[in-house]
Amino acid sequence: MEVTTTQRSNKALAWLRLCFFIIVPIGLLALPSDFFDNGKPMCVSVLLFDLECYGCGMTRAMMHLIHFEFLDAYYFNPLSFLVFPLLAWLWLR
């Protein structure tokens, strides 16, 4: 049976996705937990209106959560304790 180019590209895409889903968590764990703590905010509501939205601090909170720093995660965004299990479930799915 002959393998078509579509089948090859689908197989290559599946391997790329698998590598992405393995490398990204390892890369985030390798970074220090305070890697994203400094710098200017990138949230549109902060930049335009100087108001924090419900998602502000979520990236920093997630980094602290994956490093088991729960108090720091709560400081940056208390909703991260709801979002993290959902993201983990979606990532594993």
N, CA, C and O atoms as CSV, one atom per row, in Angstrom:
chain,resi,resn,atom,element,x,y,z
A,1,MET,N,N,0.843,-1.186,0.000
A,1,MET,CA,C,0.000,0.000,0.000
A,1,MET,C,C,0.883,1.243,0.000
A,1,MET,O,O,1.849,1.334,0.758
A,2,GLU,N,N,0.547,2.173,-0.839
A,2,GLU,CA,C,1.345,3.381,-1.021
A,2,GLU,C,C,0.898,4.477,-0.044
A,2,GLU,O,O,-0.297,4.691,0.160
A,3,VAL,N,N,1.872,5.163,0.551
A,3,VAL,CA,C,1.590,6.247,1.484
A,3,VAL,C,C,1.526,7.549,0.696
A,3,VAL,O,O,2.455,7.893,-0.036
A,4,THR,N,N,0.430,8.260,0.853
A,4,THR,CA,C,0.263,9.510,0.120
A,4,THR,C,C,0.925,10.657,0.880
A,4,THR,O,O,1.264,10.531,2.056
A,5,THR,N,N,1.098,11.765,0.187
A,5,THR,CA,C,1.709,12.935,0.828
A,5,THR,C,C,0.804,13.500,1.925
A,5,THR,O,O,1.294,14.067,2.902
A,6,THR,N,N,-0.493,13.351,1.771
A,6,THR,CA,C,-1.422,13.812,2.808
A,6,THR,C,C,-1.239,13.005,4.087
A,6,THR,O,O,-1.247,13.559,5.186
A,7,GLN,N,N,-1.074,11.698,3.937
A,7,GLN,CA,C,-0.855,10.854,5.109
A,7,GLN,C,C,0.470,11.191,5.781
A,7,GLN,O,O,0.561,11.194,7.009
A,8,ARG,N,N,1.497,11.474,4.983
A,8,ARG,CA,C,2.792,11.855,5.535
A,8,ARG,C,C,2.706,13.176,6.273
A,8,ARG,O,O,3.260,13.321,7.363
A,9,SER,N,N,2.016,14.138,5.686
A,9,SER,CA,C,1.910,15.443,6.344
A,9,SER,C,C,1.074,15.351,7.613
A,9,SER,O,O,1.366,16.037,8.592
A,10,ASN,N,N,0.036,14.513,7.612
A,10,ASN,CA,C,-0.764,14.312,8.826
A,10,ASN,C,C,0.076,13.665,9.930
A,10,ASN,O,O,-0.044,14.021,11.102
A,11,LYS,N,N,0.921,12.716,9.544
A,11,LYS,CA,C,1.784,12.048,10.517
A,11,LYS,C,C,2.814,13.034,11.069
A,11,LYS,O,O,3.084,13.041,12.270
A,12,ALA,N,N,3.380,13.852,10.211
A,12,ALA,CA,C,4.351,14.854,10.650
A,12,ALA,C,C,3.689,15.879,11.567
A,12,ALA,O,O,4.283,16.293,12.563
A,13,LEU,N,N,2.485,16.283,11.246
A,13,LEU,CA,C,1.759,17.232,12.081
A,13,LEU,C,C,1.444,16.631,13.443
A,13,LEU,O,O,1.516,17.322,14.459
A,14,ALA,N,N,1.097,15.360,13.471
A,14,ALA,CA,C,0.834,14.686,14.739
A,14,ALA,C,C,2.099,14.631,15.598
A,14,ALA,O,O,2.024,14.825,16.812
A,15,TRP,N,N,3.250,14.372,14.994
A,15,TRP,CA,C,4.509,14.357,15.736
A,15,TRP,C,C,4.854,15.743,16.252
A,15,TRP,O,O,5.331,15.875,17.380
A,16,LEU,N,N,4.626,16.774,15.461
A,16,LEU,CA,C,4.890,18.152,15.908
A,16,LEU,C,C,4.003,18.524,17.089
A,16,LEU,O,O,4.467,19.144,18.046
A,17,ARG,N,N,2.747,18.152,17.026
A,17,ARG,CA,C,1.837,18.427,18.142
A,17,ARG,C,C,2.280,17.704,19.402
A,17,ARG,O,O,2.266,18.278,20.490
A,18,LEU,N,N,2.670,16.452,19.258
A,18,LEU,CA,C,3.135,15.672,20.404
A,18,LEU,C,C,4.379,16.307,21.026
A,18,LEU,O,O,4.478,16.424,22.248
A,19,CYS,N,N,5.318,16.713,20.186
A,19,CYS,CA,C,6.531,17.380,20.692
A,19,CYS,C,C,6.179,18.680,21.402
A,19,CYS,O,O,6.753,18.984,22.448
A,20,PHE,N,N,5.256,19.443,20.858
A,20,PHE,CA,C,4.831,20.696,21.479
A,20,PHE,C,C,4.230,20.441,22.857
A,20,PHE,O,O,4.558,21.141,23.815
A,21,PHE,N,N,3.354,19.446,22.965
A,21,PHE,CA,C,2.684,19.156,24.227
A,21,PHE,C,C,3.629,18.567,25.270
A,21,PHE,O,O,3.302,18.551,26.457
A,22,ILE,N,N,4.780,18.089,24.852
A,22,ILE,CA,C,5.763,17.578,25.797
A,22,ILE,C,C,6.794,18.652,26.156
A,22,ILE,O,O,7.166,18.787,27.322
A,23,ILE,N,N,7.250,19.403,25.173
A,23,ILE,CA,C,8.330,20.370,25.392
A,23,ILE,C,C,7.858,21.603,26.168
A,23,ILE,O,O,8.591,22.091,27.028
A,24,VAL,N,N,6.674,22.113,25.894
A,24,VAL,CA,C,6.206,23.328,26.558
A,24,VAL,C,C,6.119,23.170,28.075
A,24,VAL,O,O,6.638,24.032,28.784
A,25,PRO,N,N,5.494,22.120,28.617
A,25,PRO,CA,C,5.478,21.997,30.079
A,25,PRO,C,C,6.868,21.846,30.686
A,25,PRO,O,O,7.144,22.394,31.754
A,26,ILE,N,N,7.748,21.103,30.008
A,26,ILE,CA,C,9.108,20.950,30.514
A,26,ILE,C,C,9.829,22.292,30.501
A,26,ILE,O,O,10.557,22.620,31.437
A,27,GLY,N,N,9.627,23.061,29.446
A,27,GLY,CA,C,10.241,24.388,29.370
A,27,GLY,C,C,9.735,25.326,30.452
A,27,GLY,O,O,10.516,26.078,31.035
A,28,LEU,N,N,8.427,25.292,30.728
A,28,LEU,CA,C,7.881,26.147,31.777
A,28,LEU,C,C,8.366,25.722,33.163
A,28,LEU,O,O,8.584,26.568,34.030
A,29,LEU,N,N,8.532,24.433,33.369
A,29,LEU,CA,C,9.065,23.963,34.647
A,29,LEU,C,C,10.536,24.317,34.802
A,29,LEU,O,O,11.004,24.528,35.921
A,30,ALA,N,N,11.266,24.384,33.702
A,30,ALA,CA,C,12.688,24.711,33.757
A,30,ALA,C,C,12.920,26.190,34.060
A,30,ALA,O,O,13.949,26.552,34.630
A,31,LEU,N,N,11.972,27.044,33.683
A,31,LEU,CA,C,12.105,28.473,33.979
A,31,LEU,C,C,11.885,28.719,35.466
A,31,LEU,O,O,11.134,27.985,36.109
A,32,PRO,N,N,12.529,29.738,36.018
A,32,PRO,CA,C,12.251,30.061,37.421
A,32,PRO,C,C,10.818,30.560,37.580
A,32,PRO,O,O,10.235,31.098,36.639
A,33,SER,N,N,10.261,30.382,38.758
A,33,SER,CA,C,8.858,30.738,38.974
A,33,SER,C,C,8.601,32.231,38.838
A,33,SER,O,O,7.480,32.634,38.528
A,34,ASP,N,N,9.612,33.057,39.063
A,34,ASP,CA,C,9.420,34.508,38.968
A,34,ASP,C,C,9.854,35.065,37.612
A,34,ASP,O,O,10.113,36.262,37.493
A,35,PHE,N,N,9.935,34.219,36.601
A,35,PHE,CA,C,10.404,34.636,35.283
A,35,PHE,C,C,9.523,35.736,34.678
A,35,PHE,O,O,10.037,36.664,34.053
A,36,PHE,N,N,8.221,35.639,34.857
A,36,PHE,CA,C,7.285,36.596,34.261
A,36,PHE,C,C,6.851,37.691,35.240
A,36,PHE,O,O,5.996,38.508,34.896
A,37,ASP,N,N,7.417,37.728,36.447
A,37,ASP,CA,C,6.944,38.664,37.468
A,37,ASP,C,C,7.274,40.120,37.164
A,37,ASP,O,O,6.535,41.011,37.582
A,38,ASN,N,N,8.338,40.379,36.465
A,38,ASN,CA,C,8.752,41.761,36.180
A,38,ASN,C,C,8.361,42.141,34.761
A,38,ASN,O,O,8.162,41.286,33.898
A,39,GLY,N,N,8.258,43.428,34.546
A,39,GLY,CA,C,7.941,43.912,33.207
A,39,GLY,C,C,6.634,44.683,33.187
A,39,GLY,O,O,5.873,44.694,34.154
A,40,LYS,N,N,6.401,45.324,32.058
A,40,LYS,CA,C,5.190,46.115,31.892
A,40,LYS,C,C,3.996,45.199,31.642
A,40,LYS,O,O,4.140,44.151,31.012
A,41,PRO,N,N,2.812,45.589,32.136
A,41,PRO,CA,C,1.609,44.780,31.846
A,41,PRO,C,C,1.249,44.866,30.369
A,41,PRO,O,O,1.430,45.899,29.724
A,42,MET,N,N,0.736,43.756,29.853
A,42,MET,CA,C,0.347,43.699,28.451
A,42,MET,C,C,-1.165,43.660,28.275
A,42,MET,O,O,-1.660,43.531,27.155
A,43,CYS,N,N,-1.895,43.771,29.375
A,43,CYS,CA,C,-3.349,43.704,29.322
A,43,CYS,C,C,-3.907,45.009,28.737
A,43,CYS,O,O,-3.480,46.101,29.111
A,44,VAL,N,N,-4.854,44.875,27.827
A,44,VAL,CA,C,-5.434,46.038,27.165
A,44,VAL,C,C,-6.185,46.922,28.167
A,44,VAL,O,O,-6.135,48.149,28.074
A,45,SER,N,N,-6.875,46.302,29.116
A,45,SER,CA,C,-7.630,47.112,30.082
A,45,SER,C,C,-6.698,47.911,30.988
A,45,SER,O,O,-7.050,49.016,31.402
A,46,VAL,N,N,-5.538,47.389,31.300
A,46,VAL,CA,C,-4.569,48.128,32.115
A,46,VAL,C,C,-3.936,49.241,31.292
A,46,VAL,O,O,-3.760,50.357,31.780
A,47,LEU,N,N,-3.596,48.937,30.054
A,47,LEU,CA,C,-2.950,49.928,29.204
A,47,LEU,C,C,-3.873,51.088,28.848
A,47,LEU,O,O,-3.438,52.239,28.826
A,48,LEU,N,N,-5.142,50.797,28.571
A,48,LEU,CA,C,-6.063,51.850,28.141
A,48,LEU,C,C,-6.797,52.536,29.286
A,48,LEU,O,O,-6.959,53.757,29.281
A,49,PHE,N,N,-7.238,51.754,30.263
A,49,PHE,CA,C,-8.106,52.302,31.302
A,49,PHE,C,C,-7.499,52.266,32.699
A,49,PHE,O,O,-8.106,52.760,33.649
A,50,ASP,N,N,-6.322,51.692,32.834
A,50,ASP,CA,C,-5.650,51.561,34.126
A,50,ASP,C,C,-6.502,50.777,35.127
A,50,ASP,O,O,-6.494,51.068,36.323
A,51,LEU,N,N,-7.241,49.773,34.622
A,51,LEU,CA,C,-8.064,48.887,35.451
A,51,LEU,C,C,-7.663,47.444,35.189
A,51,LEU,O,O,-7.462,47.050,34.040
A,52,GLU,N,N,-7.547,46.662,36.246
A,52,GLU,CA,C,-7.216,45.254,36.077
A,52,GLU,C,C,-8.479,44.447,35.773
A,52,GLU,O,O,-9.537,44.686,36.355
A,53,CYS,N,N,-8.353,43.502,34.863
A,53,CYS,CA,C,-9.474,42.621,34.526
A,53,CYS,C,C,-9.335,41.320,35.313
A,53,CYS,O,O,-8.401,41.171,36.102
A,54,TYR,N,N,-10.254,40.379,35.106
A,54,TYR,CA,C,-10.213,39.098,35.823
A,54,TYR,C,C,-9.031,38.227,35.404
A,54,TYR,O,O,-8.635,37.325,36.142
A,55,GLY,N,N,-8.478,38.485,34.246
A,55,GLY,CA,C,-7.360,37.681,33.771
A,55,GLY,C,C,-5.995,38.256,34.097
A,55,GLY,O,O,-4.974,37.613,33.853
A,56,CYS,N,N,-5.969,39.459,34.645
A,56,CYS,CA,C,-4.681,40.086,34.958
A,56,CYS,C,C,-3.920,39.263,35.994
A,56,CYS,O,O,-4.468,38.895,37.034
A,57,GLY,N,N,-2.666,38.982,35.702
A,57,GLY,CA,C,-1.819,38.210,36.598
A,57,GLY,C,C,-1.951,36.708,36.435
A,57,GLY,O,O,-1.333,35.950,37.183
A,58,MET,N,N,-2.743,36.264,35.471
A,58,MET,CA,C,-2.989,34.834,35.324
A,58,MET,C,C,-1.717,34.083,34.905
A,58,MET,O,O,-1.462,32.991,35.413
A,59,THR,N,N,-0.926,34.636,34.000
A,59,THR,CA,C,0.298,33.968,33.570
A,59,THR,C,C,1.261,33.821,34.735
A,59,THR,O,O,1.844,32.757,34.945
A,60,ARG,N,N,1.423,34.901,35.491
A,60,ARG,CA,C,2.320,34.848,36.652
A,60,ARG,C,C,1.792,33.865,37.692
A,60,ARG,O,O,2.570,33.122,38.290
A,61,ALA,N,N,0.485,33.854,37.912
A,61,ALA,CA,C,-0.107,32.923,38.876
A,61,ALA,C,C,0.083,31.474,38.433
A,61,ALA,O,O,0.372,30.609,39.259
A,62,MET,N,N,-0.077,31.203,37.141
A,62,MET,CA,C,0.104,29.844,36.648
A,62,MET,C,C,1.551,29.384,36.817
A,62,MET,O,O,1.799,28.232,37.171
A,63,MET,N,N,2.501,30.276,36.567
A,63,MET,CA,C,3.901,29.912,36.758
A,63,MET,C,C,4.175,29.568,38.218
A,63,MET,O,O,4.917,28.628,38.507
A,64,HIS,N,N,3.585,30.317,39.130
A,64,HIS,CA,C,3.791,30.023,40.547
A,64,HIS,C,C,3.055,28.741,40.949
A,64,HIS,O,O,3.531,28.001,41.811
A,65,LEU,N,N,1.926,28.478,40.346
A,65,LEU,CA,C,1.202,27.249,40.665
A,65,LEU,C,C,1.966,26.001,40.216
A,65,LEU,O,O,2.029,25.018,40.954
A,66,ILE,N,N,2.542,26.031,39.020
A,66,ILE,CA,C,3.251,24.837,38.563
A,66,ILE,C,C,4.551,24.622,39.332
A,66,ILE,O,O,5.152,23.550,39.259
A,67,HIS,N,N,4.986,25.651,40.075
A,67,HIS,CA,C,6.148,25.503,40.953
A,67,HIS,C,C,5.717,25.339,42.414
A,67,HIS,O,O,6.545,25.430,43.321
A,68,PHE,N,N,4.428,25.098,42.639
A,68,PHE,CA,C,3.858,24.829,43.966
A,68,PHE,C,C,4.040,25.990,44.948
A,68,PHE,O,O,4.225,25.770,46.145
A,69,GLU,N,N,3.988,27.206,44.446
A,69,GLU,CA,C,4.048,28.400,45.292
A,69,GLU,C,C,2.639,28.990,45.342
A,69,GLU,O,O,2.312,29.925,44.611
A,70,PHE,N,N,1.819,28.424,46.217
A,70,PHE,CA,C,0.395,28.725,46.236
A,70,PHE,C,C,0.081,30.134,46.733
A,70,PHE,O,O,-0.837,30.769,46.213
A,71,LEU,N,N,0.802,30.633,47.707
A,71,LEU,CA,C,0.533,31.986,48.209
A,71,LEU,C,C,0.843,33.042,47.157
A,71,LEU,O,O,0.094,34.005,46.995
A,72,ASP,N,N,1.947,32.859,46.446
A,72,ASP,CA,C,2.283,33.802,45.375
A,72,ASP,C,C,1.255,33.736,44.253
A,72,ASP,O,O,0.875,34.762,43.690
A,73,ALA,N,N,0.806,32.530,43.932
A,73,ALA,CA,C,-0.212,32.380,42.887
A,73,ALA,C,C,-1.499,33.078,43.301
A,73,ALA,O,O,-2.136,33.745,42.485
A,74,TYR,N,N,-1.885,32.930,44.564
A,74,TYR,CA,C,-3.103,33.591,45.045
A,74,TYR,C,C,-2.943,35.108,45.023
A,74,TYR,O,O,-3.898,35.827,44.730
A,75,TYR,N,N,-1.759,35.593,45.325
A,75,TYR,CA,C,-1.496,37.032,45.304
A,75,TYR,C,C,-1.694,37.602,43.899
A,75,TYR,O,O,-2.289,38.668,43.741
A,76,PHE,N,N,-1.200,36.902,42.885
A,76,PHE,CA,C,-1.292,37.417,41.520
A,76,PHE,C,C,-2.694,37.289,40.940
A,76,PHE,O,O,-3.161,38.202,40.258
A,77,ASN,N,N,-3.377,36.169,41.198
A,77,ASN,CA,C,-4.747,36.018,40.702
A,77,ASN,C,C,-5.418,34.843,41.415
A,77,ASN,O,O,-5.067,33.690,41.165
A,78,PRO,N,N,-6.387,35.124,42.305
A,78,PRO,CA,C,-7.065,34.040,43.023
A,78,PRO,C,C,-7.835,33.081,42.109
A,78,PRO,O,O,-8.045,31.923,42.469
A,79,LEU,N,N,-8.251,33.548,40.945
A,79,LEU,CA,C,-8.992,32.681,40.023
A,79,LEU,C,C,-8.120,31.609,39.383
A,79,LEU,O,O,-8.630,30.698,38.731
A,80,SER,N,N,-6.820,31.714,39.567
A,80,SER,CA,C,-5.924,30.716,38.971
A,80,SER,C,C,-6.177,29.324,39.536
A,80,SER,O,O,-5.892,28.326,38.873
A,81,PHE,N,N,-6.711,29.245,40.758
A,81,PHE,CA,C,-6.991,27.940,41.347
A,81,PHE,C,C,-8.191,27.264,40.674
A,81,PHE,O,O,-8.365,26.051,40.795
A,82,LEU,N,N,-9.001,28.024,39.982
A,82,LEU,CA,C,-10.089,27.448,39.176
A,82,LEU,C,C,-9.634,27.162,37.753
A,82,LEU,O,O,-10.036,26.168,37.149
A,83,VAL,N,N,-8.794,28.041,37.227
A,83,VAL,CA,C,-8.379,27.934,35.833
A,83,VAL,C,C,-7.337,26.829,35.642
A,83,VAL,O,O,-7.362,26.128,34.630
A,84,PHE,N,N,-6.430,26.668,36.597
A,84,PHE,CA,C,-5.348,25.685,36.443
A,84,PHE,C,C,-5.852,24.258,36.228
A,84,PHE,O,O,-5.374,23.590,35.310
A,85,PRO,N,N,-6.799,23.758,37.035
A,85,PRO,CA,C,-7.289,22.392,36.759
A,85,PRO,C,C,-7.963,22.265,35.395
A,85,PRO,O,O,-7.849,21.228,34.743
A,86,LEU,N,N,-8.662,23.308,34.961
A,86,LEU,CA,C,-9.290,23.267,33.639
A,86,LEU,C,C,-8.243,23.216,32.527
A,86,LEU,O,O,-8.381,22.457,31.569
A,87,LEU,N,N,-7.203,24.026,32.663
A,87,LEU,CA,C,-6.138,24.003,31.662
A,87,LEU,C,C,-5.404,22.670,31.654
A,87,LEU,O,O,-5.070,22.151,30.589
A,88,ALA,N,N,-5.152,22.115,32.832
A,88,ALA,CA,C,-4.480,20.812,32.906
A,88,ALA,C,C,-5.339,19.727,32.243
A,88,ALA,O,O,-4.824,18.867,31.529
A,89,TRP,N,N,-6.631,19.781,32.486
A,89,TRP,CA,C,-7.530,18.802,31.870
A,89,TRP,C,C,-7.522,18.938,30.342
A,89,TRP,O,O,-7.450,17.942,29.622
A,90,LEU,N,N,-7.597,20.186,29.858
A,90,LEU,CA,C,-7.560,20.403,28.411
A,90,LEU,C,C,-6.223,19.974,27.807
A,90,LEU,O,O,-6.173,19.422,26.709
A,91,TRP,N,N,-5.141,20.237,28.542
A,91,TRP,CA,C,-3.809,19.874,28.037
A,91,TRP,C,C,-3.675,18.354,27.922
A,91,TRP,O,O,-3.120,17.854,26.943
A,92,LEU,N,N,-4.175,17.627,28.906
A,92,LEU,CA,C,-4.072,16.179,28.878
A,92,LEU,C,C,-5.042,15.538,27.902
A,92,LEU,O,O,-4.800,14.438,27.405
A,93,ARG,N,N,-6.121,16.218,27.635
A,93,ARG,CA,C,-7.137,15.708,26.731
A,93,ARG,C,C,-6.587,15.720,25.332
A,93,ARG,O,O,-7.280,15.328,24.393
